[in-house]
Amino acid sequence: MCLGIPHEVVEVLDDDHCLIRLGSATQRCFIGLVEDLKPGDWVVVHAGFAIDKIAPEDAKANLELIRQYLEPRPGA
């Protein structure tokens, strides 16, 4: 199973790379598959590749679902 995680674009470095942020972590990402990115955009990232642009409200909703899934469950 593959999981793409939403990240915010912090800085576009060149045609193929940008800096992305999730929480306090910033990393470099390949953006050659997604067009017309700018700081503040959100992208779905898998294995260091931005694979799609996503609306900010969808990114936040997806991150909340992931957070809920990772929370310990009573009785589990």
C-alpha positions as CSV (number, residue, x, y, z in Angstrom):
1,M,0.0,0.0,0.0
2,C,1.2,3.5,-0.8
3,L,0.4,6.6,1.2
4,G,0.8,10.1,-0.1
5,I,1.0,12.8,2.7
6,P,0.0,16.4,2.1
7,H,2.9,19.0,2.6
8,E,3.0,22.7,2.2
9,V,5.3,24.2,-0.4
10,V,7.8,26.5,1.4
11,E,10.1,27.5,-1.5
12,V,10.4,26.6,-5.2
13,L,14.1,26.0,-5.7
14,D,14.1,25.3,-9.5
15,D,12.0,23.6,-12.1
16,D,12.4,20.2,-10.5
17,H,12.7,20.8,-6.7
18,C,11.1,22.6,-3.9
19,L,11.2,22.7,-0.1
20,I,8.2,21.3,1.6
21,R,7.0,21.5,5.2
22,L,4.9,19.3,7.4
23,G,4.8,20.5,11.0
24,S,8.3,21.6,12.0
25,A,10.0,19.3,9.4
26,T,11.3,20.8,6.1
27,Q,12.7,18.7,3.3
28,R,13.5,18.8,-0.4
29,C,11.0,17.4,-2.8
30,F,10.9,16.5,-6.6
31,I,8.2,18.5,-8.3
32,G,8.7,17.6,-12.0
33,L,5.3,15.9,-12.0
34,V,3.3,18.9,-10.9
35,E,3.0,22.2,-12.7
36,D,2.9,25.8,-11.6
37,L,3.7,25.5,-7.9
38,K,4.3,28.5,-5.6
39,P,5.0,28.9,-1.9
40,G,1.8,28.3,0.1
41,D,0.5,25.6,-2.3
42,W,-0.1,22.1,-0.9
43,V,1.0,18.9,-2.6
44,V,0.6,15.2,-2.0
45,V,4.0,13.7,-1.5
46,H,5.0,10.0,-1.9
47,A,8.6,8.8,-1.6
48,G,10.0,12.4,-2.1
49,F,7.9,13.1,-5.2
50,A,5.1,15.6,-5.3
51,I,2.4,13.7,-7.2
52,D,-0.5,16.2,-7.2
53,K,-1.6,19.6,-6.0
54,I,-4.3,19.6,-3.4
55,A,-6.6,22.4,-2.0
56,P,-5.5,23.6,1.5
57,E,-8.8,22.6,3.1
58,D,-8.5,19.1,1.6
59,A,-4.8,18.8,2.8
60,K,-5.9,19.8,6.4
61,A,-8.8,17.3,6.4
62,N,-6.5,14.5,5.1
63,L,-3.9,15.3,7.8
64,E,-6.6,15.2,10.5
65,L,-7.7,11.8,9.3
66,I,-4.1,10.5,9.4
67,R,-3.7,12.0,12.9
68,Q,-6.9,10.3,14.1
69,Y,-5.8,7.0,12.6
70,L,-2.5,7.1,14.4
71,E,-3.9,8.0,17.8
72,P,-4.0,5.1,20.3
73,R,-7.4,3.6,20.7
74,P,-8.9,2.7,24.1
75,G,-8.9,-1.1,24.5
76,A,-6.7,-1.7,21.5
